[in-house]
Amino acid sequence: MVKGFIFFKGGKIPFVIENYHMELFTDEPILSDFCNEYNHKDNYILHGQCFDNGIHSRNATFLVEHSTGGTCYLRCYIVNMFDRDEEYDAMGVQSPFLDDVFRYRYNYIEMVRQGINFSVEPKEVYNIPFTMQSRPYALSFLIGYNNRLGLLEDYDKKGEIKIQLHTQSIQECSDILVVLYRLAMFMTSRTEAPFKRITLYRNGIKIGWFYCPMISEDSVSGYDGLFCEFDVMKYIPRIINNIALDSGNKITKSVPLGHLGNYDSMFSPLRFVEQIVAFEYLFDKLEHQKAQSKGFFLKDELTYAFNWFSALLTNSNMTADIVSERIKEIRRTIAHGYAYYYDFKNDTKARYYMMLLDKLIKNMSLKHMGFSDEEIREYIVL
């Protein structure tokens, strides 16, 4: 639980934050004034202070997604190291999942064998440019520690992604993190890929911390074995540039990710429907004329797509036409309410077709990003 107060019209309103819900409380009229101004308002910024141990205060900035009365639902917030406002010029992101994608362990071992000392200063392994909202950025993946910081250095970290900022705003930080989170989702094919820690820097010195629901101190990953031979510079630049085309909630140009699931939702009727929606979105991007044709139905689209990526059916004794017919029939069964959750979850045939759809959507996503057929075949399909 985080405690503090926000500044409002020359006064202060106390708050407590739990699970990114900020509850304001006071008997003073200032709370009514706040509610009148911000009730049901979306996407606005508040400033205030947080307290450590009830004594030391530190300046803080809050990005409110929306508010109702005295409750503010936070998208994220920043807490400075000290009780003053300081400008930051870069953010550092620690992510076990992106450590795996950027081959942290493999690069670490290879560089140690070359005699590189990681205790002096961080070493840049990859530098990947990308564009977000018409602004150029560069993702720098670093390994190692800054010895100039002494005990202020974070010796628990593994790799760290650093990105220089343009507007130095909390909104910009939030937009960048959405892109990085979606990158981790796409690469691991999972919806749960939380960050471990996010730090704000100025001239390489830590000045604050960024908090959002995408962060978990217990974040762990186990995907490093899948990226043993992954060619980062061959794939990641185009992938992140595509994902960064849509940094908000509305997806219009980038690949879809709403069909991805976690352990509990992996084989559910709802996720199957989301897979079909993602497939149709991608098919429209790749074959717009056919997708808009009234005589070209879901089965036709599926058959066409499976013939694109015929290798997906190499180990199956079924043709693209048979597989497409059965997927279409599952969709019809769900749409008409004939498949209940418990029955569907234990249906091994439905599970097989869902895994097949995952691979098809991943291949179509890579094609939408501009990868060649050969590059898609060489890509690690999770």
Phi and psi in degrees as a GROMACS rama.xvg file:
@    title "Ramachandran Plot"
@    xaxis  label "Phi"
@    yaxis  label "Psi"
@TYPE xy
-109.506  134.774  VAL-2
-120.379  154.051  LYS-3
168.242  -154.829  GLY-4
-149.542  156.444  PHE-5
-107.568  152.966  ILE-6
-87.7359  133.117  PHE-7
-153.103  117.417  PHE-8
49.8823  48.2177  LYS-9
78.5664  -1.19325  GLY-10
-118.103  -172.993  GLY-11
-131.523  135.554  LYS-12
-117.533  119.515  ILE-13
-66.1059  154.591  PRO-14
-149.511  162.05  PHE-15
-131.159  143.747  VAL-16
-119.519  128.135  ILE-17
-143.348  128.2  GLU-18
54.5883  37.289  ASN-19
63.9893  23.9414  TYR-20
-107.979  117.768  HIS-21
-96.6024  117.34  MET-22
-103.556  119.159  GLU-23
-91.3792  142.876  LEU-24
-150.45  133.044  PHE-25
-176.659  153.278  THR-26
-89.5183  -3.62462  ASP-27
-76.4718  152.665  GLU-28
-61.7016  -17.4565  PRO-29
-60.9164  -29.31  ILE-30
-68.2571  -38.3789  LEU-31
-64.1576  -38.8048  SER-32
-63.209  -40.7095  ASP-33
-62.4534  -46.5839  PHE-34
-62.8193  -39.0459  CYS-35
-63.988  -33.1863  ASN-36
-84.7859  -35.8372  GLU-37
-112.827  -1.10773  TYR-38
-59.0363  126.073  ASN-39
63.6912  21.4522  HIS-40
-89.8344  145.208  LYS-41
-112.532  149.309  ASP-42
51.5885  69.2012  ASN-43
-135.265  167.358  TYR-44
-115.419  136.883  ILE-45
-119.963  153.261  LEU-46
-122.062  147.936  HIS-47
-172.427  -154.416  GLY-48
-140.02  147.294  GLN-49
-111.584  157.274  CYS-50
-120.607  137.298  PHE-51
-103.886  125.441  ASP-52
57.2735  22.2364  ASN-53
72.8295  6.78398  GLY-54
-121.521  -59.0794  ILE-55
-85.6351  129.524  HIS-56
-104.796  148.491  SER-57
-137.445  138.629  ARG-58
-65.1175  146.605  ASN-59
-143.412  153.147  ALA-60
-127.664  135.595  THR-61
-122.997  131.002  PHE-62
-102.584  110.927  LEU-63
-92.1323  123.335  VAL-64
-71.8181  -46.8132  GLU-65
-164.55  164.658  HIS-66
-139.083  151.431  SER-67
-136.634  112.492  THR-68
60.908  -127.174  GLY-69
-93.1143  14.9853  GLY-70
-111.086  123.973  THR-71
-113.076  124.806  CYS-72
-94.038  112.486  TYR-73
-87.0601  136.482  LEU-74
-81.4889  -38.4675  ARG-75
-171.229  169.898  CYS-76
-155.184  158.804  TYR-77
-119.044  133.926  ILE-78
-118.285  122.14  VAL-79
-74.8861  160.962  ASN-80
-71.8377  -26.7023  MET-81
-128.672  177.895  PHE-82
-89.0908  41.3679  ASP-83
-147.562  157.088  ARG-84
-80.4416  131.121  ASP-85
-131.448  138.545  GLU-86
-78.8826  138.626  GLU-87
-113.828  149.192  TYR-88
-119.331  -5.06914  ASP-89
-155.013  157.836  ALA-90
-126.035  142.72  MET-91
-114.976  129.686  GLY-92
-118.716  125.827  VAL-93
-105.603  122.978  GLN-94
-141.214  113.656  SER-95
-57.8844  -32.9415  PRO-96
-71.6032  -43.1551  PHE-97
-73.9682  -25.6297  LEU-98
-57.6983  -42.5245  ASP-99
-65.5437  -44.6595  ASP-100
-61.7813  -41.5055  VAL-101
-87.7902  12.9501  PHE-102
58.537  49.1484  ARG-103
-54.4608  -52.4576  TYR-104
-64.6435  -41.4536  ARG-105
-66.8396  -42.5862  TYR-106
-66.9519  -38.4038  ASN-107
-60.8424  -48.2656  TYR-108
-63.1509  -44.5822  ILE-109
-62.7289  -40.7022  GLU-110
-74.0762  -33.7162  MET-111
-63.7988  -40.0353  VAL-112
-64.7351  -23.1768  ARG-113
-84.5005  -1.14041  GLN-114
86.571  17.9532  GLY-115
-78.6493  132.486  ILE-116
-96.1717  111.157  ASN-117
-84.001  -3.61985  PHE-118
-88.72  -4.00294  SER-119
-90.0617  -54.7878  VAL-120
-158.426  156.369  GLU-121
-64.0189  143.241  PRO-122
-109.216  131.13  LYS-123
-79.7906  124.927  GLU-124
-96.7681  -42.661  VAL-125
-134.751  145.462  TYR-126
-132.43  112.542  ASN-127
-121.879  112.077  ILE-128
-76.2859  146.221  PRO-129
-152.329  163.364  PHE-130
-117.773  130.799  THR-131
-134.283  124.716  MET-132
53.4878  43.4437  GLN-133
67.4445  12.2139  SER-134
-111.326  139.623  ARG-135
-83.3439  133.715  PRO-136
-128.837  169.278  TYR-137
-140.097  124.888  ALA-138
-89.6793  119.061  LEU-139
-111.927  120.088  SER-140
-99.4152  120.658  PHE-141
-118.397  147.096  LEU-142
-127.486  134.412  ILE-143
120.353  -178.813  GLY-144
-128.499  152.423  TYR-145
-95.1497  105.889  ASN-146
-69.4628  -16.8568  ASN-147
-69.5785  -20.6516  ARG-148
-83.5861  -14.3691  LEU-149
58.7117  -128.076  GLY-150
-73.5916  -10.0013  LEU-151
-77.5885  -12.9864  LEU-152
-71.9963  151.388  GLU-153
-95.2889  101.985  ASP-154
-88.278  2.38322  TYR-155
-89.0613  -14.4794  ASP-156
-74.4414  157.491  LYS-157
-106.826  -102.27  LYS-158
-84.8106  163.337  GLY-159
-142.518  134.584  GLU-160
-96.8328  126.465  ILE-161
-117.294  136.233  LYS-162
-134.903  126.159  ILE-163
-73.7933  140.841  GLN-164
-100.12  159.502  LEU-165
-103.744  -56.8701  HIS-166
-91.4579  -10.7878  THR-167
51.8519  42.3658  GLN-168
-114.739  158.802  SER-169
-66.0026  -31.726  ILE-170
-65.9077  -40.8729  GLN-171
-63.3392  -42.8335  GLU-172
-60.5723  -43.313  CYS-173
-62.8213  -42.9762  SER-174
-63.8068  -40.9488  ASP-175
-64.7068  -41.4768  ILE-176
-65.7389  -35.1068  LEU-177
-60.4613  -42.9575  VAL-178
-63.7017  -45.1925  VAL-179
-66.3254  -37.611  LEU-180
-66.0182  -41.661  TYR-181
-67.5352  -31.8135  ARG-182
-62.2002  -45.9601  LEU-183
-63.0717  -38.9906  ALA-184
-62.1433  -47.187  MET-185
-63.6639  -43.1285  PHE-186
-70.7674  -32.869  MET-187
-99.5638  -7.62645  THR-188
57.5766  37.4291  SER-189
-136.382  150.728  ARG-190
-83.1314  -19.6887  THR-191
-105.894  101.925  GLU-192
-142.534  61.5169  ALA-193
-67.6754  151.635  PRO-194
-76.6343  161.186  PHE-195
-97.5566  -41.3519  LYS-196
-160.626  147.256  ARG-197
-131.986  124.964  ILE-198
-118.804  144.107  THR-199
-105.123  138.659  LEU-200
-124.092  155.091  TYR-201
-136.87  118.098  ARG-202
55.0239  36.8673  ASN-203
82.8178  -0.772365  GLY-204
-106.337  137.199  ILE-205
-68.2684  133.861  LYS-206
-130.052  -5.49556  ILE-207
-179.386  176.502  GLY-208
-128.902  147.762  TRP-209
-110.053  134.321  PHE-210
-125.963  137.672  TYR-211
-159.062  166.754  CYS-212
-64.0097  -13.51  PRO-213
-81.2671  4.1781  MET-214
-106.559  137.528  ILE-215
-145.186  123.326  SER-216
-66.0578  -18.9319  GLU-217
-93.2267  12.1333  ASP-218
-63.2274  126.3  SER-219
-138.599  155.631  VAL-220
-139.082  158.145  SER-221
-140.536  37.6809  GLY-222
-102.937  4.27752  TYR-223
-61.0529  -32.2534  ASP-224
-64.1949  -28.6867  GLY-225
-72.7349  -20.3622  LEU-226
-109.2  23.0748  PHE-227
-55.3752  -44.6398  CYS-228
-113.906  21.7971  GLU-229
-71.8741  131.718  PHE-230
-89.3674  94.4456  ASP-231
-59.4235  -49.9789  VAL-232
-72.4377  -14.5536  MET-233
-81.5558  -32.176  LYS-234
-112.904  -43.7555  TYR-235
-60.248  -41.9556  ILE-236
-54.9409  -46.2509  PRO-237
-71.6995  -34.2992  ARG-238
-66.4174  -48.8701  ILE-239
-68.9954  -32.9142  ILE-240
-67.6515  -33.7797  ASN-241
-70.6373  -44.9391  ASN-242
-62.2771  -35.6136  ILE-243
-72.8823  -7.65125  ALA-244
-63.052  -29.7483  LEU-245
-128.334  98.7484  ASP-246
-96.556  -6.73973  SER-247
-95.7342  -158.14  GLY-248
-82.3844  -23.6559  ASN-249
-91.748  126.168  LYS-250
-100.484  118.471  ILE-251
-125.81  -27.1599  THR-252
-126.268  -32.6017  LYS-253
-82.0075  175.78  SER-254
-72.7039  150.861  VAL-255
-79.0654  147.302  PRO-256
-131.834  -2.20021  LEU-257
-65.9713  -16.328  GLY-258
-83.4898  -10.453  HIS-259
-70.1252  152.848  LEU-260
-132.613  177.226  GLY-261
-113.693  -168.828  ASN-262
-60.7918  -38.8876  TYR-263
-76.8602  -32.4525  ASP-264
-102.658  4.69796  SER-265
-56.0914  -41.7749  MET-266
-124.963  75.5464  PHE-267
-128.467  154.594  SER-268
-58.0446  -37.9604  PRO-269
-63.7067  -42.5123  LEU-270
-67.4581  -35.1588  ARG-271
-60.0208  -44.3212  PHE-272
-62.2972  -39.7333  VAL-273
-64.8771  -34.9275  GLU-274
-62.2733  -43.1249  GLN-275
-63.0165  -41.04  ILE-276
-62.4753  -44.01  VAL-277
-63.8611  -40.8585  ALA-278
-60.728  -47.5614  PHE-279
-66.0686  -34.7316  GLU-280
-60.8096  -47.7496  TYR-281
-68.8818  -38.4455  LEU-282
-62.9346  -37.6193  PHE-283
-65.4413  -36.5061  ASP-284
-68.225  -37.1866  LYS-285
-88.1643  -34.8334  LEU-286
-135.879  69.2034  GLU-287
-60.483  -42.7829  HIS-288
-63.4027  -43.9918  GLN-289
-67.4303  -40.1716  LYS-290
-63.6518  -31.1728  ALA-291
-86.7565  -7.81877  GLN-292
-72.3444  130.24  SER-293
-68.0466  -21.9488  LYS-294
-95.597  8.1361  GLY-295
-113.408  101.917  PHE-296
-95.2568  179.943  PHE-297
-55.6695  -45.0821  LEU-298
-60.3039  -40.5972  LYS-299
-64.1134  -41.4714  ASP-300
-64.1743  -43.7285  GLU-301
-63.5854  -44.1961  LEU-302
-60.969  -44.2309  THR-303
-60.1419  -44.4911  TYR-304
-69.6548  -41.3049  ALA-305
-66.9115  -29.4097  PHE-306
-71.3666  -28.5608  ASN-307
-58.5014  -48.9595  TRP-308
-114.141  64.0458  PHE-309
-62.3531  -21.9265  SER-310
-62.9286  -22.7339  ALA-311
-64.6555  -23.7617  LEU-312
-106.597  13.4322  LEU-313
-58.8866  -41.5494  THR-314
-91.7056  11.8768  ASN-315
-111.968  150.045  SER-316
-94.3462  16.0335  ASN-317
-108.941  148.324  MET-318
-85.3819  167.999  THR-319
-59.9168  -35.4792  ALA-320
-67.1598  -41.9876  ASP-321
-67.1219  -45.3782  ILE-322
-61.0617  -43.2569  VAL-323
-64.1663  -39.9477  SER-324
-62.85  -41.0233  GLU-325
-72.0898  -36.5777  ARG-326
-66.0461  -41.8371  ILE-327
-60.8181  -39.2607  LYS-328
-68.4317  -37.312  GLU-329
-63.5777  -42.5601  ILE-330
-60.4358  -42.0436  ARG-331
-64.6215  -40.8822  ARG-332
-62.5718  -43.0122  THR-333
-68.3586  -45.2715  ILE-334
-60.6761  -32.0452  ALA-335
-95.8447  8.43948  HIS-336
78.1094  20.7753  GLY-337
-90.0813  -10.6659  TYR-338
-115.798  108.246  ALA-339
-87.4201  160.556  TYR-340
-55.5247  -49.0752  TYR-341
-67.2051  -40.2224  TYR-342
-65.579  -41.9796  ASP-343
-65.6779  -40.8672  PHE-344
-61.962  -29.4159  LYS-345
-98.1901  7.05927  ASN-346
-85.1352  103.111  ASP-347
-64.3272  -32.2725  THR-348
-68.1058  -42.409  LYS-349
-63.6837  -38.9109  ALA-350
-61.4379  -40.9467  ARG-351
-62.7165  -43.9823  TYR-352
-69.5168  -30.6251  TYR-353
-68.1805  -40.9194  MET-354
-65.2987  -35.6719  MET-355
-66.7829  -40.2243  LEU-356
-64.4348  -38.1787  LEU-357
-57.303  -46.1594  ASP-358
-66.2706  -39.2528  LYS-359
-64.4102  -44.8939  LEU-360
-64.047  -40.167  ILE-361
-62.5056  -43.5601  LYS-362
-63.9386  -43.1628  ASN-363
-65.3747  -35.7439  MET-364
-62.5795  -45.1388  SER-365
-63.9314  -37.6169  LEU-366
-65.0232  -40.408  LYS-367
-63.1253  -31.3346  HIS-368
-75.9379  -11.9706  MET-369
104.165  11.1459  GLY-370
-77.5929  146.362  PHE-371
-76.4023  166.562  SER-372
-59.5804  -38.9139  ASP-373
-66.3226  -43.0245  GLU-374
-64.2949  -35.5902  GLU-375
-67.1671  -40.9398  ILE-376
-63.8153  -31.807  ARG-377
-83.4496  -15.0287  GLU-378
-69.2827  148.228  TYR-379
-78.2048  113.13  ILE-380
-95.3847  114.93  VAL-381
